[in-house]
Amino acid sequence: MLLRTEQCLKDVAFLVMLPIKKHLRAEPEKEKNIMEILTTLLDLLSKGVILGGTIYGLIGMVMLGVAFKDHQGPGIASALWQIVGGIIIIAAGIALKSVSW
């Protein structure tokens, strides 16, 4: 059953991509332009994810400072997890930069 599902998905993907490939074969310079646009969009997305992770981590650091000042154990734990989350988001943004077409 699983093999039939995979084959069905491959057939659908082939049928969807067929008109696009025919159009790109007719004009090869458009393929280059599309790839440049996709590369630029991926780079922009990567920068946005890195910026979002940085802001998220910085907010966690501020929360950590406030929690230390008020001696709040749960607040300290929450702030540390937010900082870890920011680091993971930054790592995802860096990983997006390594994707190549």
N, C-alpha and C positions, 0 to 999 in steps of 0.2 A: 504494500500500500504506500509506503514512504517513497519508494522509487518512482511510482507513478506520479506522486505529488511533485517530486523534484523535476521530473520530466515535463510535467504540465507547466511549472513555473518557468523552466528554461524555454519552452515553446512560446509562452506569453511574452517573455522578455525579448525573444528573437523577433516576434511579430511587431512589438512596439518599437524596437530599434531599427527595423528594416527600412522604413521610409527615411529615418534620420541618416542612416549610413548612405543610402542612395543619394540623398541631397548633398551630403558632405563629399562624396566621391566626385560629384559634378563640379564642385568648387573647392579644391584642396586648400586654398588660402583661407576659406572660412573655418576650416577645421583648426588651423593654426590660431586664428583669432579666438575661437571658442575656447581652445585650451589655455590661451593667455588669460582670458576672462575668468575661467574656472580657477586658474592658479592665483590670480589676483584676489578673487573672492575668498579662496581658502586661506590666503595669507591674512586678509582682513579679518576673517572669522577667528583665526588663531590669535591675532593681536587683541581682539575683543574679549576672547575667553581668558587670556592672560591678564588683561586689565580687570575683568570682573573678579577673577580669583584673588588678585592683589587687593582690591577694595574689600572683598569679603574677609580676607585674612587680616587686613588692617583694622576693620571693625572688631574682629575677634580680639586683637591686641588691646584695643581701647576697653573692650568689655573685661578683659583680663585685669587691666590696671584698676578699673573700678571695683571688680570683685576682690582683688587683693586689699584695696583700701578699706572696704567694708567687711572684710573677713568672711566672705560668703563661699562656703565650700562648693555648693552646687553651681554657683555662678562661675567659679574658677574652672570647674570641669567642663561646663558648657562653652566657655571661652576657649579653652584648649582644643576642644573638638571643632570649634569653628575655625581656629587657626589651621588645624590639620586638614579640614575641608578646603580651605583656601589653597593650601599647598597642593592638594590633589587636583583642584581645578587648574592651577597653574601648570602642573605636569601634563594635564590633558591638552592644554593649549600648546605646549611645547611639542607634544606628540603630533598634533595636527600639522605642525610645520614640516614634519618629516614625510608626510604623505606626498607622493609624486604621481603624476598621471602617466 
